[in-house]
Amino acid sequence: MGRADGSGRIVSSVDADDTGTGILHVDMDAFYASVELLDDPSLKGKPVVIGAPDGRSVVSSASYEARRFGVRSAMPMAHALRLCPQATVVLPHFDRYRAVSAQVMEIFRGFTPLVEPLSIDEAFLDVRGARRLWGSPGRIARLIRERIVAEVGITASVGVAATKHVAKMASTMSKPDGLLIVPAERTQEFLDPKSVRAMWGVGPKAAEALEARAIRTIGDVRSTPVHVLERVVGPAGARRISELARGLDARSVETERAEKSIGHEETFETDVADIEVLRAELLRLSDRVGVRLRRAGVEAAGVAIKVRFSDFSTITRSATLAEPSAVGQRIAEASRELLAGVDMRLPVRLIGVRAERLRPAGSGGAALWDDDEDWRRVEGTLDDALARFGNGAVTRAAFLGRGERPVHLPSHPRPPMDSD
């Protein structure tokens, strides 16, 4: 199986059998780093790490040269630079990444309208209806890779299979700059020897729990009774991985993906122990979440907070709102109540707010009594000011003159972290 540094990759031959396939998973290789190399060719061949140079930030992406030293996405920058002190650290340029992503997605849609973006740098494609125009799924995958190189200048890895799960596994194993085809009849042969860690959706904790019970490969999962798996990963998880281990995945390519949550978080330059500072930060983040909810025309039925302590341990807490809302003040109040229930045993390194279970604004009908009417009017006025004068033109009086307010490292909003 291919590893994050590109070693051990598996690719298909030019004449590989693609019988029974039709789902492609296309994944850009080290996307953020690749775009930076595209814009600055002098970085080519060097270990490059994308992120803020401050040691307290995290790695957004890394070139394959840096990955061979053990550098990984989401790793603390300080750790990354200890592993690879010769790395060149490049600040991320998210507007540029979004523009390149849009260019790549347009290439996909030139082959099929059935495109499901998973993140800024990867997507599923259903090409079963494109055979007459473009050829077999394997040929379409090769044409897509060629066009991305020719028109964008970066490389992509592609998995071709009969299901989304197997296609995603195949693209990962072919990285970087590879193509791996799994014909339908050989799906089980492909899956059985692979580690449970290779399964899409099986995280490190679940994998450790499975391995502790000698369930180490996908073949082991397939041969384990569902009631045994339930004791490890719960009923829903057991059914899901049991089906995936047998090559069963009924999920189709979804061309419209509704955003399930909207959130913002901040990493502090110095750890914060002052609860009032944290409460103020929750208000600021909630305001930003509220703006995005209103721009998207949605409301949140639930709110969650994320707290990362100085020892990197992280907790989340969530609550259901009495009424769905897109009002920052209401989200802040719920967030602060959640924070009040957290054992503040250590100073805080990062704090975040997330609006969850989104639905179209006003879909629940008008309430008899609107507790948020005044705040909704105020925040609507702020929205108008932001639209006219830009971010930073208007702020809450509570945020003025706060000399104790902590300095933040570069943070959200940003695209999803580069997946590979």
Protein Blocks (a to p, Z undefined) as FASTA:
>chain_A
ZZfkopaiacddfklcfehiabdcdddehkllmmmmmmmmmlgopacdeddfbfkbccfb
dcfklmmnopaehiafklmmmmmmmbccddddfklmmmmmmmmmmmmmmmoccdcdfblm
bccddfklmmmmnopfklmmmmmmmmmmmmnopacdddddfbfklmmmmmmmmpghiacd
ddfklmmmmmmmpcfklpghiafklmmmmmmnopabfklmmmpcfklmmmmnojklmmmm
mmmmnopafbdcdfbdcdfbdcdddddfbdcfbfklmmmmmmmmmmmmmmmmmmnopacf
bdcdddddfkopacddddddfbdcfbfklmmmmmmmmmmmpccfbccfbdcdddehiade
hklopafbdfklmmmmmmmmmmmmmmmnoghkaccfklgoplklccdddddddddddfZZ
